[in-house]
Amino acid sequence: MWEVKTPDPVKPVIGILASDETCLTAAREALAEQVGVFDLVSDIWPFTQTRYYRDQTGPHILRQFVSFEALMHPGDLADLKHRTNDIEQALVEKLASSFQRPVNLDPGIVEPAKLVLASTKNFSHRIYIGRKMYAEVTLVFDKGAWCPLRYTYPDYRQKVYFEFFSEVRETLLRQLKSATHKD
């Protein structure tokens, strides 16, 4: 006989694309205030792998990731995507930038075996997760390393991203182990 199990909590992460340092700082501040306390913050890297966001965000886009101290239920990813969309919209008004989208927030979750990103757009490799949102497995953790998939975004194939997500994964594993010992 089969048994339905409650999923383990996961580590929320948000990728930030920003027009400049001012926009990046405003995004981090809004996320800390409206989503929660960060436990890890990546370095800042130039986003040069694609020109896709150039018209919306500008010619010199910055990339940074944050992860949050509090774990969440994986079923809440659609809600997190709605929250980040609202934050993005508020930042458009607050920053009064010449760019249409001075900040782009990409929420996801890290589990021990994968990184999942939320999206408003459907595609062949995405599944509907409710509330008009979709999700995709962007990276898998296999044999001690992050592995991109055929459709993984070019920037998510970088070693520096893998290093950050490994740190997030290790933090998650410690948190899960700690929670198990408390029960």
C-alpha positions as CSV (number, residue, x, y, z in Angstrom):
1,M,0.0,0.0,0.0
2,W,1.3,3.5,-0.8
3,E,1.6,6.3,1.6
4,V,1.2,10.0,0.8
5,K,4.0,12.0,2.5
6,T,4.3,15.6,3.4
7,P,7.1,17.3,1.4
8,D,10.2,18.6,3.2
9,P,10.5,22.3,3.5
10,V,12.7,24.0,0.8
11,K,15.0,27.0,0.6
12,P,13.6,30.1,-1.2
13,V,16.0,31.9,-3.4
14,I,15.5,34.9,-5.6
15,G,17.6,36.0,-8.6
16,I,17.8,39.7,-9.1
17,L,18.5,41.4,-12.4
18,A,18.9,45.2,-12.0
19,S,19.7,48.2,-14.2
20,D,22.3,49.5,-11.8
21,E,23.6,49.4,-8.2
22,T,20.8,51.7,-7.0
23,C,18.1,49.4,-8.4
24,L,19.9,46.4,-7.0
25,T,20.0,47.9,-3.5
26,A,16.4,48.9,-3.7
27,A,15.4,45.3,-4.7
28,R,17.4,43.7,-1.9
29,E,15.8,46.2,0.6
30,A,12.3,45.5,-0.7
31,L,12.9,41.7,-0.5
32,A,14.2,41.8,3.0
33,E,11.3,43.9,4.1
34,Q,8.5,42.0,2.3
35,V,9.8,38.4,2.0
36,G,12.2,37.9,4.9
37,V,15.7,37.8,6.3
38,F,18.5,36.7,4.0
39,D,21.0,34.1,5.1
40,L,23.1,34.2,2.0
41,V,23.8,36.9,-0.6
42,S,25.8,36.2,-3.7
43,D,28.5,38.3,-5.3
44,I,27.3,40.7,-8.0
45,W,28.0,39.6,-11.6
46,P,27.4,41.3,-14.9
47,F,24.5,39.7,-16.8
48,T,26.0,39.3,-20.3
49,Q,24.8,35.8,-21.5
50,T,21.8,37.2,-23.4
51,R,20.5,40.5,-24.7
52,Y,16.9,39.4,-23.9
53,Y,16.3,41.9,-21.1
54,R,18.3,44.8,-22.5
55,D,15.4,46.8,-23.8
56,Q,13.5,46.5,-20.5
57,T,16.3,46.7,-18.0
58,G,19.2,48.4,-19.7
59,P,22.6,47.7,-21.4
60,H,24.6,47.0,-18.2
61,I,22.5,44.6,-16.2
62,L,23.7,43.3,-12.8
63,R,22.9,39.8,-11.4
64,Q,22.7,38.8,-7.8
65,F,21.0,36.0,-5.8
66,V,19.7,36.0,-2.2
67,S,18.4,33.1,-0.2
68,F,16.2,33.3,2.9
69,E,16.7,32.1,6.4
70,A,13.2,30.8,6.7
71,L,12.3,27.6,4.9
72,M,9.0,27.3,3.0
73,H,6.6,24.7,1.8
74,P,7.4,23.9,-1.9
75,G,3.7,24.3,-2.7
76,D,4.0,28.0,-1.9
77,L,6.2,28.8,-4.9
78,A,3.3,30.3,-6.9
79,D,2.5,32.7,-4.0
80,L,6.2,33.7,-3.9
81,K,6.2,34.5,-7.6
82,H,3.1,36.7,-7.1
83,R,4.8,38.5,-4.3
84,T,7.9,39.2,-6.3
85,N,5.8,40.4,-9.2
86,D,4.1,42.9,-6.8
87,I,7.5,44.0,-5.5
88,E,8.8,44.5,-9.1
89,Q,5.8,46.7,-9.9
90,A,6.3,48.8,-6.8
91,L,9.9,49.3,-7.6
92,V,9.1,50.5,-11.1
93,E,7.1,53.4,-9.5
94,K,9.6,54.0,-6.7
95,L,12.8,54.0,-8.8
96,A,11.3,56.2,-11.6
97,S,13.9,54.7,-14.0
98,S,14.0,55.4,-17.7
99,F,13.8,51.6,-18.2
100,Q,10.4,49.8,-18.3
101,R,11.6,47.0,-15.9
102,P,14.6,48.3,-13.8
103,V,14.4,45.2,-11.6
104,N,13.5,41.6,-12.6
105,L,13.0,39.2,-9.7
106,D,13.1,35.4,-10.4
107,P,12.0,33.4,-7.4
108,G,12.8,29.7,-7.0
109,I,13.4,27.0,-4.5
110,V,16.4,24.9,-3.7
111,E,15.8,21.3,-2.7
112,P,18.7,18.8,-2.0
113,A,18.3,17.4,-5.5
114,K,17.3,20.4,-7.6
115,L,16.7,24.1,-8.2
116,V,13.2,25.0,-9.4
117,L,12.3,28.4,-10.8
118,A,8.9,29.9,-11.1
119,S,7.6,31.6,-14.3
120,T,4.5,33.4,-15.5
121,K,5.1,31.7,-18.9
122,N,4.2,28.2,-20.0
123,F,6.5,26.1,-22.2
124,S,7.0,22.5,-23.0
125,H,9.3,21.8,-20.0
126,R,7.2,23.7,-17.4
127,I,4.4,22.5,-15.3
128,Y,1.4,24.5,-13.9
129,I,1.7,25.0,-10.2
130,G,-1.5,27.0,-9.6
131,R,-2.5,30.6,-9.4
132,K,-1.5,31.2,-13.1
133,M,2.1,30.2,-12.5
134,Y,4.4,27.6,-13.9
135,A,7.7,26.0,-12.7
136,E,10.7,24.3,-14.2
137,V,13.5,22.2,-12.8
138,T,16.4,24.4,-13.9
139,L,19.3,22.5,-12.4
140,V,19.7,19.1,-10.8
141,F,22.2,18.1,-8.2
142,D,23.7,14.8,-9.2
143,K,26.9,13.0,-8.0
144,G,28.0,16.0,-6.0
145,A,27.6,18.6,-8.7
146,W,25.0,20.9,-10.3
147,C,24.0,19.9,-13.8
148,P,22.1,22.0,-16.3
149,L,19.4,20.6,-18.5
150,R,18.8,21.0,-22.2
151,Y,16.6,24.1,-21.6
152,T,18.5,25.7,-18.7
153,Y,19.1,29.4,-19.2
154,P,22.7,30.2,-20.3
155,D,23.5,32.3,-17.2
156,Y,22.4,29.4,-14.9
157,R,25.2,27.2,-16.5
158,Q,28.0,29.2,-14.8
159,K,30.3,27.9,-12.2
160,V,29.8,30.9,-10.0
161,Y,26.1,30.2,-9.9
162,F,26.8,26.5,-9.0
163,E,29.0,27.6,-6.2
164,F,26.3,29.9,-4.7
165,F,23.6,27.2,-5.1
166,S,25.9,24.7,-3.4
167,E,26.2,27.0,-0.5
168,V,22.4,27.4,-0.4
169,R,22.0,23.6,-0.6
170,E,24.5,23.0,2.3
171,T,22.6,25.5,4.4
172,L,19.3,23.8,3.6
173,L,20.7,20.4,4.5
174,R,22.0,21.8,7.9
175,Q,18.6,23.3,8.6
176,L,16.7,20.1,7.7
177,K,19.1,18.1,9.9
178,S,18.6,20.5,12.8
179,A,14.8,20.3,12.4
180,T,14.9,16.5,12.4
181,H,16.9,16.5,15.7
182,K,14.4,18.8,17.4
183,D,11.5,16.4,16.7
